[in-house]
Amino acid sequence: MGPPESPTAQLENQEASRRKRLPRRPRLRRCLLKGCEQRFHPLQARQRYCSDGCRKAARKWSRWRAQERYRESTAGQQKRNDQSRRYRERVKDRKPAEPEAVSEAARVITTEHSFRSLLRQARLLREIRAYAAIAFAALLLASVPTRVGAGPGPGAALETGARFNPEILIRQPSSP
């Protein structure tokens, strides 16, 4: 049997019956970054990391590791010692910083808002020692006017039981 009469016609018929092959893709891989290790389809044959973030982290680690190896070598240690020596010389040659001038007005302590003038005198407190149920702070600060933010916070009650009675302080001491 000889060759077909029209070799091109036979090739055309064969191409029509065959399926077109898809381009091959690499199989699933694990990301090589320690801690990530998720599975991914690489877009290129030599792709090692699943994302751009993993690739940057791997590059950062690689640079850090190379730096560590260099510092362990004799040349790296010598270079680091020279850097430290130059830094110490620079620090020694610096001029000492001049202290900043502090304005005298900043040191003044004003007594306008002092609370001591509003406290009860000690002679008035002698009679009240018998009333132990009254909290000492409530007794001292009874005449202090309340202002915004001056009151006790939530859950910080000074006294839970007895109420303060200002008439106790007004009474004259009884003579025996």
Buried (B, 14 or more C-beta within 10 A) or exposed (E): EEEEEEEEEEEEEEEEEEEEEEEEEEEEBEBBBEEBEEEBEBEEEEBBBBEEEBBEBBEEEEEEEEEEEEEEEEEBEEEEEEEEEEEEEEEEEEEEEEEEEEEEEEEEEEEEEEEEEEBBEEEEBEBBEEEEEBBEEBBBBBEEEEEEEEEEEEEEEEEEEEEBEEEBBEEEEEEE
